[in-house]
Amino acid sequence: MAGLPDSVRRAPTAAHAFATAAAAAGNRPALRQAGAVLGYADLAGAAGAAAGWLQARGIGRGDVVATLHDRSPRAMIAVLAAWAVGAAYVHIEATDPDARVAALLATTKARAVFTDERNAGRLAVGAPPVAVFDETATAPYRIEPGLSSGDVAYLVCTSGSTGTPKAVVVAHRALLNYTAAFFERIAATGLDSFGLATTFAADLGKVSVYGALLSGARLDVYRREMTLDPVALAADLRAHPAACLTYTPSQLEALAAEGKLAALLPRKLLVVAGEAFPPRLARAIFAARPELEVHNGYGPSEATILATMHRVVPEDADRPRVPIGTPLAGVRARVLGPDGRPVASGGTGVLHLGGVCLADGYLGEPELTAAKFAGFGEDGTFYRTDDVVVETPGGTLDYLGRADRQLKVRGNRVEPGEVEAVLLDRPGIRQAVVTGESPEAGGPKELVAYVTGTGEPAGLVRALREILPSALVPSRLHFVPTIPVNLNGKTDFAALRAAVGRAAVPPETGEPPRTETERFVLDVWSDVLGRAGIGRADRFLEIGGDSFKALTVFARLRRTYPELVITQLYQHATAAELASALDGTTVPAAEAAVTVVEL
């Protein structure tokens, strides 16, 4: 398998590209999860049957179909079905709270929802219609006539500064341009398998999904709990080696912190994206696998998955920053200063992106679209990323930070205003400011909230988890007397952090441990979370815990309790419950509803 076939490059839509790849692949493996494998012919048949269900309900070109699944091959079947009838898809994470799911369905105006047995009961009866897959159904994969590259392929929902998510509209032409440009950029050949270790709702997951299904390769879909367990993931990779894997930097570092990095790497190609790539990670990767091809990818959803790529080399480990690289084919990059003019080589400015890569804007938000997608005369339309970069004399881009308040937290795009709006809607909260902070120098950012008013942090965090996706829930929440401002009337974050740092350490009011196992669990939690006074009844996810910190807790606990599985950390939310399970007095449930930070 040399890469993307020329016939796929010329396809009018991604549906046509898949059909071409599937015809060439026969019944070669298309989707794998654990021991279950679906061949390309069977995948096309399952997608054809699902497309028939959509057609029977009058759903077609111009409509939106939602997928709400646990991380599963069923999501890919739903996508292919939507494309066959000319509809776009939007993937909604099953870990999102019910209020968030309802908000996304309303924002995207979905006409139908494909889901699974576990999530079907979360959806209201009536419109939009809901389908749970019939695994035995099959029909020819027929593509609606007249579809074109200008039709919408998918929507991707991102955090919105006004308090509600916004939906980026991506056409087939942009998706196909990205896919072709990706295969043109990489050196590796024979990529016969891709691993999906991140959420399909975000751009990084699409690198693996489209890389596989539009080229005829196998897509390995790892269950969410496996992507939180380095031992289980390494075992699966050992049994079913993946040629290409994609990770966020913080995800890969968290997985490798207590394990062997080499066991978590692919055979041929590693793509790292979603947040800044620390040079220390490059150093560790090349120490583990010096021959591996590694790329640092960058790109907002508005420029379709990845807009630039940089092949990482050992010398990058000694640089202050790993570059984000040069534009892919079909992408035009301009670095503009405050006056709107291009900066000189070596100067700092805001990155603007244009070309075939551009999305069509934001669904139902013409004013926001006009503000972010601006015309530059004969040069065409460019998207203002608000990312500050510097362009080297050789044309390579270095990412320096943000020009606005938007954050990248564990690979997730977060608008602080959305979190602030939800906080201010809670009773007793007068002011709220949300920012990103690194607990240690060079470490990944965490979401931190400062609020004035009445209440207690754990209860407020619990309320946020009922409304916001896990990635938007602050890891730390501080009640402060006032929000200090500077001479310009803006929040003085330095003064705010200093005030919290000077505050007296609260008394240890948490309920003390009753057993040696509880004491052991609390000691691990305190060390990982960097805080004292945790009680046996405190809940890990409400006192600053997240999935990456849970990985560290898991690794440390499993040294003493080798039979521990990652889902037990989420089934048993308090230290007392977890200690009881470790002592063998609690029988873990067969299936867990895992609540995690989206990767």
C-alpha positions as CSV (number, residue, x, y, z in Angstrom):
1,M,0.0,0.0,0.0
2,A,1.9,3.0,-1.3
3,G,-0.4,5.7,0.0
4,L,-3.5,7.4,-1.3
5,P,-4.5,6.2,-4.8
6,D,-4.7,8.8,-7.6
7,S,-8.4,7.9,-8.2
8,V,-9.1,8.8,-4.6
9,R,-7.4,12.2,-5.1
10,R,-9.8,12.9,-7.9
11,A,-12.9,11.9,-6.1
12,P,-15.7,14.5,-5.9
13,T,-16.6,13.6,-2.3
14,A,-15.2,11.6,0.6
15,A,-18.0,9.1,-0.1
16,H,-16.7,8.4,-3.6
17,A,-13.1,8.2,-2.1
18,F,-14.3,5.6,0.4
19,A,-16.1,3.6,-2.3
20,T,-13.0,3.5,-4.5
21,A,-10.8,2.4,-1.6
22,A,-13.3,-0.2,-0.5
23,A,-13.7,-1.7,-4.0
24,A,-9.9,-2.0,-4.2
25,A,-9.6,-3.5,-0.8
26,G,-12.2,-6.3,-1.2
27,N,-12.8,-7.7,2.2
28,R,-9.4,-6.8,3.6
29,P,-9.8,-5.7,7.3
30,A,-11.3,-2.2,7.6
31,L,-12.2,-1.8,11.2
32,R,-10.9,-3.6,14.3
33,Q,-11.8,-3.3,18.0
34,A,-10.3,-5.9,20.3
35,G,-10.9,-9.2,18.6
36,A,-13.7,-8.0,16.3
37,V,-12.8,-7.2,12.7
38,L,-15.0,-5.9,9.9
39,G,-13.8,-6.1,6.3
40,Y,-14.2,-3.4,3.7
41,A,-16.9,-5.2,1.9
42,D,-18.9,-5.8,5.1
43,L,-18.3,-2.2,6.2
44,A,-19.7,-0.9,2.9
45,G,-22.7,-3.2,3.3
46,A,-23.4,-2.0,6.9
47,A,-23.0,1.7,5.7
48,G,-25.4,1.0,2.8
49,A,-28.0,-0.4,5.2
50,A,-27.7,2.6,7.5
51,A,-28.0,5.0,4.5
52,G,-31.2,3.2,3.5
53,W,-32.6,4.0,6.9
54,L,-31.8,7.7,6.4
55,Q,-33.3,7.8,2.9
56,A,-36.5,6.2,4.2
57,R,-36.9,9.2,6.5
58,G,-36.3,11.8,3.8
59,I,-32.8,12.7,5.1
60,G,-30.3,13.7,2.4
61,R,-28.3,16.4,0.8
62,G,-27.9,19.5,3.1
63,D,-29.0,17.7,6.2
64,V,-27.0,16.9,9.3
65,V,-26.8,13.4,11.0
66,A,-25.4,13.1,14.5
67,T,-23.5,10.2,15.9
68,L,-23.6,9.5,19.6
69,H,-21.5,6.4,20.4
70,D,-19.0,5.1,22.9
71,R,-15.7,4.9,21.0
72,S,-16.7,2.3,18.5
73,P,-16.6,1.3,14.8
74,R,-20.3,2.1,14.7
75,A,-19.4,5.8,14.5
76,M,-17.5,5.2,11.2
77,I,-20.5,3.3,9.8
78,A,-22.7,6.2,10.6
79,V,-20.4,8.7,8.9
80,L,-20.2,6.7,5.7
81,A,-24.0,6.4,5.7
82,A,-24.5,10.1,6.0
83,W,-22.0,10.8,3.2
84,A,-23.8,8.3,0.9
85,V,-27.1,10.3,1.0
86,G,-25.3,13.6,0.8
87,A,-25.7,14.6,4.5
88,A,-23.0,15.9,6.8
89,Y,-22.2,14.3,10.1
90,V,-21.4,15.6,13.5
91,H,-19.9,13.4,16.2
92,I,-20.9,13.9,19.8
93,E,-18.9,12.3,22.5
94,A,-20.8,9.9,24.7
95,T,-19.0,11.2,27.8
96,D,-20.6,14.6,27.3
97,P,-23.4,15.3,29.9
98,D,-27.0,15.2,28.7
99,A,-27.3,19.0,28.8
100,R,-24.3,19.3,26.5
101,V,-25.6,16.6,24.1
102,A,-29.0,18.5,23.8
103,A,-27.2,21.8,23.2
104,L,-25.0,20.2,20.4
105,L,-28.1,18.7,18.7
106,A,-29.8,22.1,18.8
107,T,-26.7,23.9,17.5
108,T,-26.1,21.6,14.6
109,K,-29.9,21.1,13.8
110,A,-29.3,17.4,13.4
111,R,-32.2,15.6,11.5
112,A,-31.3,12.1,12.8
113,V,-29.1,10.4,15.4
114,F,-27.2,7.1,15.1
115,T,-26.4,5.8,18.6
116,D,-25.9,2.6,20.6
117,E,-27.9,0.7,23.2
118,R,-26.2,2.4,26.1
119,N,-26.8,5.9,24.9
120,A,-30.2,5.6,23.2
121,G,-32.1,6.3,26.5
122,R,-30.4,9.7,26.9
123,L,-32.2,11.1,23.8
124,A,-35.7,12.5,23.9
125,V,-38.4,10.5,22.1
126,G,-39.5,12.2,18.9
127,A,-37.5,14.5,16.7
128,P,-34.8,13.9,15.6
129,P,-35.4,10.2,14.9
130,V,-32.9,7.8,16.6
131,A,-31.5,4.6,15.2
132,V,-29.6,1.9,17.1
133,F,-27.6,-0.2,14.6
134,D,-28.8,-3.5,13.4
135,E,-25.5,-5.4,13.1
136,T,-26.9,-7.9,10.7
137,A,-28.4,-5.4,8.1
138,T,-26.6,-5.0,4.8
139,A,-27.3,-3.2,1.5
140,P,-25.2,-2.0,-1.4
141,Y,-23.3,1.2,-0.8
142,R,-24.9,3.6,-3.3
143,I,-24.0,7.3,-3.4
144,E,-26.7,9.8,-4.1
145,P,-26.2,11.2,-7.7
146,G,-25.1,14.8,-8.2
147,L,-23.0,15.2,-5.0
148,S,-20.1,17.6,-5.3
149,S,-17.0,18.7,-3.5
150,G,-18.8,21.8,-2.3
151,D,-21.3,19.7,-0.2
152,V,-20.7,19.7,3.5
153,A,-18.8,16.7,4.9
154,Y,-19.0,17.3,8.6
155,L,-19.4,19.7,11.4
156,V,-17.0,20.0,14.3
157,C,-18.2,21.7,17.4
158,T,-15.7,23.9,19.3
159,S,-15.9,25.9,22.5
160,G,-17.7,29.2,22.0
161,S,-16.8,32.5,23.8
162,T,-20.4,33.5,24.3
163,G,-21.2,30.5,26.4
164,T,-22.6,28.1,23.7
165,P,-20.6,25.8,21.4
166,K,-20.1,26.8,17.7
167,A,-20.2,24.4,14.7
168,V,-17.5,24.7,12.1
169,V,-18.7,23.7,8.6
170,V,-16.2,21.7,6.5
171,A,-16.9,20.8,2.9
172,H,-15.7,17.7,1.1
173,R,-13.2,19.7,-1.0
174,A,-11.4,20.7,2.2
175,L,-11.4,17.2,3.6
176,L,-10.1,15.6,0.4
177,N,-7.4,18.3,0.0
178,Y,-6.2,17.7,3.5
179,T,-6.1,13.9,3.0
180,A,-4.2,14.1,-0.2
181,A,-1.8,16.7,1.2
182,F,-1.2,14.6,4.3
183,F,-0.1,11.6,2.2
184,E,2.1,13.8,0.0
185,R,3.9,15.2,3.0
186,I,4.9,12.0,4.9
187,A,7.8,9.8,3.8
188,A,6.5,6.5,5.2
189,T,4.9,4.1,2.7
190,G,3.0,0.9,3.3
191,L,0.8,2.4,6.0
192,D,-1.6,-0.5,6.3
193,S,-3.0,0.3,9.7
194,F,-3.9,3.4,11.7
195,G,-4.7,3.5,15.4
196,L,-7.5,5.8,16.9
197,A,-6.3,6.6,20.4
198,T,-8.1,10.0,20.7
199,T,-11.7,11.2,20.4
200,F,-13.2,11.3,16.9
201,A,-15.1,14.5,17.8
202,A,-11.8,16.5,17.6
203,D,-9.5,17.0,14.6
204,L,-6.7,14.8,15.8
205,G,-8.8,11.7,15.7
206,K,-9.8,12.4,12.1
207,V,-6.1,12.1,11.0
208,S,-6.3,8.3,11.8
209,V,-9.9,7.8,10.6
210,Y,-9.6,9.4,7.2
211,G,-6.0,8.2,6.8
212,A,-7.3,4.6,7.0
213,L,-10.7,4.6,5.4
214,L,-9.9,6.7,2.4
215,S,-6.8,4.7,1.6
216,G,-7.9,1.2,2.2
217,A,-5.9,0.6,5.4
218,R,-7.1,-0.9,8.7
219,L,-8.4,1.3,11.4
220,D,-7.9,0.1,15.0
221,V,-10.5,1.7,17.3
222,Y,-9.3,1.5,20.9
223,R,-11.9,1.6,23.6
224,R,-11.7,4.7,25.8
225,E,-10.6,2.8,28.9
226,M,-7.7,1.2,26.9
227,T,-6.4,4.7,26.0
228,L,-6.1,5.4,29.7
229,D,-4.3,2.2,30.5
230,P,-0.7,2.1,29.2
231,V,-0.3,-1.6,30.0
232,A,-3.5,-2.6,28.1
233,L,-2.7,-0.3,25.2
234,A,0.8,-1.5,24.9
235,A,-0.5,-5.1,24.9
236,D,-2.9,-4.4,22.1
237,L,-0.2,-2.7,20.1
238,R,2.0,-5.7,20.6
239,A,-0.7,-8.1,19.4
240,H,-1.9,-5.8,16.5
241,P,1.0,-3.3,15.6
242,A,-0.3,-0.1,14.1
243,A,1.7,1.5,11.3
244,C,0.5,5.0,12.3
245,L,-0.6,6.5,15.6
246,T,-1.7,10.0,16.6
247,Y,-1.5,11.4,20.1
248,T,-1.6,14.8,21.9
249,P,1.7,15.5,23.6
250,S,0.2,15.5,27.1
251,Q,-1.6,12.2,26.4
252,L,1.6,10.5,25.2
253,E,3.6,11.9,28.1
254,A,0.9,10.8,30.6
255,L,0.7,7.3,29.2
256,A,4.5,7.0,29.1
257,A,5.2,8.5,32.6
258,E,5.0,5.2,34.4
259,G,5.6,2.8,31.5
260,K,7.7,2.1,28.5
261,L,7.4,4.8,25.8
262,A,8.7,2.5,23.0
263,A,5.7,0.1,23.6
264,L,3.2,2.9,22.9
265,L,4.7,4.0,19.6
266,P,3.7,2.9,16.1
267,R,5.8,0.9,13.6
268,K,6.3,3.7,11.1
269,L,4.7,7.1,11.6
270,L,3.8,9.1,14.7
271,V,1.7,12.3,14.4
272,V,1.6,14.5,17.4
273,A,-0.8,17.5,17.4
274,G,-3.4,19.4,19.4
275,E,-1.0,21.4,21.6
276,A,2.6,22.5,21.8
277,F,5.1,19.7,21.3
278,P,7.7,19.9,24.2
279,P,11.3,19.3,23.1
280,R,11.7,16.9,26.1
281,L,9.1,14.6,24.4
282,A,11.0,14.7,21.1
283,R,14.2,13.7,23.1
284,A,12.3,10.7,24.7
285,I,10.8,9.5,21.5
286,F,14.1,9.4,19.6
287,A,15.8,7.8,22.6
288,A,13.2,5.0,22.5
289,R,12.8,4.7,18.7
290,P,15.5,6.7,16.7
291,E,14.3,5.4,13.3
292,L,10.6,6.5,13.8
293,E,9.2,9.1,11.5
294,V,7.6,11.8,13.7
295,H,5.6,14.8,12.6
296,N,4.4,17.8,14.7
297,G,1.0,18.9,13.2
298,Y,-0.9,22.1,13.7
299,G,-4.2,23.3,12.5
300,P,-7.5,24.8,13.7
301,S,-10.8,23.2,12.8
302,E,-11.4,26.2,10.5
303,A,-8.5,25.1,8.3
304,T,-9.5,21.4,8.3
305,I,-7.6,19.1,10.6
306,L,-3.9,19.9,9.9
307,A,-2.7,23.0,8.1
308,T,1.0,22.7,8.7
309,M,3.3,19.8,9.5
310,H,7.0,19.6,10.6
311,R,9.0,16.5,10.4
312,V,10.7,16.3,13.8
313,V,14.4,15.6,13.9
314,P,16.7,14.9,16.9
315,E,18.1,18.4,16.7
316,D,14.6,19.7,17.6
317,A,15.1,18.3,21.1
318,D,17.7,21.0,21.8
319,R,15.5,23.9,20.5
320,P,13.3,26.1,22.7
321,R,10.3,25.0,20.7
322,V,9.5,22.3,18.2
323,P,8.4,24.1,15.0
324,I,4.9,23.6,13.6
325,G,6.4,23.5,10.2
326,T,5.3,24.6,6.7
327,P,1.8,24.7,5.1
328,L,0.4,21.6,3.5
329,A,-0.6,21.6,-0.2
330,G,-3.7,23.7,-0.6
331,V,-2.9,25.9,2.4
332,R,-1.7,29.5,2.2
333,A,-0.1,31.1,5.3
334,R,0.4,34.8,6.0
335,V,1.9,36.2,9.1
336,L,0.5,39.7,9.7
337,G,1.4,42.4,12.2
338,P,-1.0,44.7,14.1
339,D,-1.3,47.0,11.0
340,G,-2.6,44.1,8.9
341,R,0.6,44.0,6.8
342,P,3.0,41.0,6.4
343,V,5.8,41.0,8.9
344,A,9.4,40.8,7.8
345,S,11.2,37.4,8.0
346,G,11.9,36.7,11.7
347,G,9.2,39.0,12.9
348,T,6.3,38.1,15.1
349,G,2.7,38.2,14.0
350,V,-0.7,36.6,13.9
351,L,-1.1,33.6,11.6
352,H,-3.8,33.8,8.9
353,L,-4.7,30.7,6.8
354,G,-6.3,30.6,3.3
355,G,-6.7,28.2,0.4
356,V,-8.7,25.1,-0.4
357,C,-8.3,24.1,3.3
358,L,-10.7,26.6,4.6
359,A,-14.0,25.7,6.2
360,D,-17.2,27.4,5.1
361,G,-17.6,29.2,8.3
362,Y,-19.8,28.7,11.4
363,L,-23.2,27.2,11.1
364,G,-26.0,29.8,11.5
365,E,-23.5,32.5,12.6
366,P,-22.9,34.9,9.6
367,E,-21.5,37.7,11.8
368,L,-18.9,35.5,13.5
369,T,-18.0,34.0,10.1
370,A,-17.5,37.4,8.6
371,A,-15.4,38.5,11.5
372,K,-13.0,35.5,11.4
373,F,-13.0,34.8,7.7
374,A,-11.9,38.0,6.0
375,G,-11.3,38.8,2.4
376,F,-7.9,40.1,1.2
377,G,-8.8,41.3,-2.3
378,E,-7.3,39.2,-5.0
379,D,-5.5,37.0,-2.4
380,G,-8.9,35.6,-1.4
381,T,-10.3,34.7,2.0
382,F,-8.1,34.1,5.0
383,Y,-9.0,32.8,8.5
384,R,-7.5,34.7,11.4
385,T,-6.2,32.0,13.8
386,D,-5.2,34.4,16.6
387,D,-2.1,32.2,17.0
388,V,1.1,34.2,17.3
389,V,3.9,32.8,15.3
390,V,7.3,33.7,13.9
391,E,8.4,32.7,10.4
392,T,12.1,31.7,10.0
393,P,14.1,32.7,6.9
394,G,13.5,29.1,5.6
395,G,9.7,29.5,5.8
396,T,9.2,27.3,8.9
397,L,6.7,28.5,11.4
398,D,7.3,28.5,15.2
399,Y,4.2,28.8,17.5
400,L,4.6,31.3,20.3
401,G,1.2,31.5,21.9
402,R,-2.3,33.1,21.6
403,A,-3.3,36.7,20.8
404,D,-6.6,36.2,22.5
405,R,-7.9,34.3,25.5
406,Q,-8.5,31.0,23.8
407,L,-6.7,28.1,25.5
408,K,-5.5,24.6,24.5
409,V,-5.9,22.3,27.5
410,R,-4.8,18.7,27.0
411,G,-5.4,19.1,23.3
412,N,-8.8,20.6,23.7
413,R,-9.7,24.0,22.4
414,V,-11.3,26.0,25.2
415,E,-12.9,29.4,25.2
416,P,-12.7,30.7,28.8
417,G,-15.9,32.7,28.2
418,E,-18.0,29.6,27.8
419,V,-16.9,28.3,31.2
420,E,-17.3,31.7,32.8
421,A,-20.9,32.0,31.4
422,V,-21.8,28.7,33.0
423,L,-20.2,29.7,36.3
424,L,-22.0,33.0,36.4
425,D,-25.3,31.2,35.9
426,R,-24.9,29.3,39.1
427,P,-26.7,30.7,42.2
428,G,-24.5,32.8,44.5
429,I,-21.6,33.4,42.0
430,R,-21.0,37.1,41.3
431,Q,-17.8,37.1,39.2
432,A,-15.9,34.4,37.4
433,V,-12.6,34.3,35.6
434,V,-11.1,31.3,33.9
435,T,-7.6,30.9,32.7
436,G,-4.9,28.2,31.9
437,E,-2.0,27.6,34.2
438,S,0.8,25.1,34.4
439,P,1.3,23.5,37.8
440,E,5.0,23.1,37.0
441,A,7.4,24.8,34.6
442,G,7.1,23.3,31.1
443,G,4.2,21.2,32.1
444,P,0.8,21.0,30.4
445,K,-1.8,23.6,31.1
446,E,-4.7,23.1,33.4
447,L,-8.0,25.0,33.5
448,V,-8.3,27.1,36.6
449,A,-11.3,29.2,37.7
450,Y,-11.4,32.1,40.2
451,V,-14.8,33.1,41.4
452,T,-16.4,35.5,43.9
453,G,-19.6,34.8,45.8
454,T,-20.9,32.0,48.0
455,G,-20.7,28.3,47.7
456,E,-18.1,25.5,48.0
457,P,-15.7,24.3,45.3
458,A,-16.6,20.6,45.2
459,G,-20.3,21.4,44.8
460,L,-19.7,23.9,42.1
461,V,-17.4,21.5,40.2
462,R,-20.1,18.8,40.5
463,A,-22.7,21.2,39.0
464,L,-20.3,22.1,36.1
465,R,-19.9,18.4,35.3
466,E,-23.6,18.1,34.7
467,I,-23.5,20.9,32.0
468,L,-20.0,21.0,30.5
469,P,-17.9,18.3,28.8
470,S,-15.1,17.1,31.0
471,A,-12.4,19.1,29.1
472,L,-14.1,22.4,30.1
473,V,-14.4,21.6,33.8
474,P,-11.7,23.5,35.7
475,S,-9.1,21.3,37.5
476,R,-8.8,23.9,40.2
477,L,-11.4,26.4,41.5
478,H,-10.6,29.2,43.9
479,F,-13.1,31.4,45.8
480,V,-11.5,34.8,46.1
481,P,-12.8,38.0,47.8
482,T,-12.3,40.1,44.6
483,I,-11.1,39.9,41.1
484,P,-8.2,42.4,40.8
485,V,-7.9,44.5,37.6
486,N,-5.0,46.4,36.1
487,L,-4.9,50.1,34.9
488,N,-6.6,49.0,31.7
489,G,-9.5,47.5,33.6
490,K,-8.6,44.0,32.6
491,T,-8.1,41.1,35.0
492,D,-4.7,41.2,36.7
493,F,-3.9,37.5,36.6
494,A,-0.5,37.9,38.2
495,A,-2.1,39.7,41.2
496,L,-4.8,37.0,41.3
497,R,-2.4,34.1,41.4
498,A,-0.3,35.9,44.0
499,A,-3.3,36.5,46.2
500,V,-4.2,32.8,46.1
501,G,-0.6,31.9,46.8
502,R,-0.5,34.1,49.9
503,A,-3.8,32.7,51.2
504,A,-3.5,30.7,54.3
505,V,-3.6,26.9,53.8
506,P,-7.1,25.8,54.8
507,P,-7.4,23.4,57.7
508,E,-7.5,19.8,56.9
509,T,-11.2,19.3,57.3
510,G,-11.6,16.2,55.1
511,E,-12.7,13.1,56.9
512,P,-9.6,11.2,58.0
513,P,-8.8,7.7,56.7
514,R,-10.1,4.7,58.7
515,T,-7.9,2.0,57.2
516,E,-4.3,1.7,56.1
517,T,-5.5,1.2,52.5
518,E,-7.5,4.4,52.7
519,R,-4.4,6.2,54.0
520,F,-2.3,4.8,51.2
521,V,-4.9,5.9,48.5
522,L,-5.1,9.4,50.1
523,D,-1.3,9.7,50.1
524,V,-1.1,9.0,46.4
525,W,-4.0,11.4,45.6
526,S,-2.4,14.2,47.7
527,D,1.0,13.7,45.9
528,V,-0.5,13.6,42.4
529,L,-2.9,16.5,43.0
530,G,-0.4,18.6,44.9
531,R,-2.8,19.3,47.8
532,A,-3.3,18.4,51.4
533,G,-6.4,17.9,53.4
534,I,-8.1,15.4,51.1
535,G,-10.7,13.3,53.0
536,R,-11.9,9.7,52.5
537,A,-15.2,10.9,51.2
538,D,-13.8,13.4,48.7
539,R,-14.4,12.6,45.0
540,F,-11.2,12.5,42.8
541,L,-12.8,14.3,39.8
542,E,-14.2,17.1,42.1
543,I,-10.9,18.0,43.7
544,G,-8.7,18.6,40.7
545,G,-8.5,15.1,39.2
546,D,-8.7,14.4,35.5
547,S,-7.9,11.5,33.2
548,F,-4.2,12.3,32.8
549,K,-3.8,12.6,36.6
550,A,-5.8,9.4,37.0
551,L,-3.1,7.7,34.8
552,T,-0.5,8.6,37.3
553,V,-2.6,7.4,40.2
554,F,-3.4,4.2,38.4
555,A,0.3,3.5,37.7
556,R,1.3,4.1,41.3
557,L,-1.5,2.0,42.8
558,R,-0.9,-0.9,40.4
559,R,2.6,-1.3,41.7
560,T,1.0,-2.6,44.9
561,Y,-2.3,-3.8,43.5
562,P,-1.4,-5.4,40.1
563,E,-5.0,-6.6,39.5
564,L,-6.3,-3.0,39.5
565,V,-8.0,-1.9,36.2
566,I,-8.4,1.7,35.1
567,T,-12.2,1.6,35.2
568,Q,-12.1,1.0,38.9
569,L,-10.8,4.5,39.5
570,Y,-14.0,5.9,38.0
571,Q,-16.4,3.4,39.4
572,H,-15.1,4.1,42.9
573,A,-15.1,7.9,43.0
574,T,-14.0,8.4,46.7
575,A,-10.9,7.3,48.4
576,A,-13.0,5.1,50.8
577,E,-14.8,3.4,47.9
578,L,-11.6,2.8,46.0
579,A,-9.8,1.5,49.1
580,S,-12.7,-0.9,49.8
581,A,-12.4,-2.2,46.2
582,L,-8.6,-2.7,46.6
583,D,-9.2,-4.6,49.8
584,G,-11.6,-6.9,47.9
585,T,-14.7,-5.9,49.8
586,T,-16.4,-4.3,46.7
587,V,-17.0,-6.3,43.5
588,P,-16.4,-4.0,40.5
589,A,-19.2,-3.7,38.0
590,A,-18.8,-5.6,34.7
591,E,-19.2,-2.5,32.7
592,A,-18.3,1.0,33.7
593,A,-19.7,4.4,32.6
594,V,-16.3,6.0,32.4
595,T,-16.3,9.8,32.9
596,V,-13.0,11.1,31.6
597,V,-11.4,14.2,30.1
598,E,-11.7,14.1,26.4
599,L,-8.4,13.5,24.6
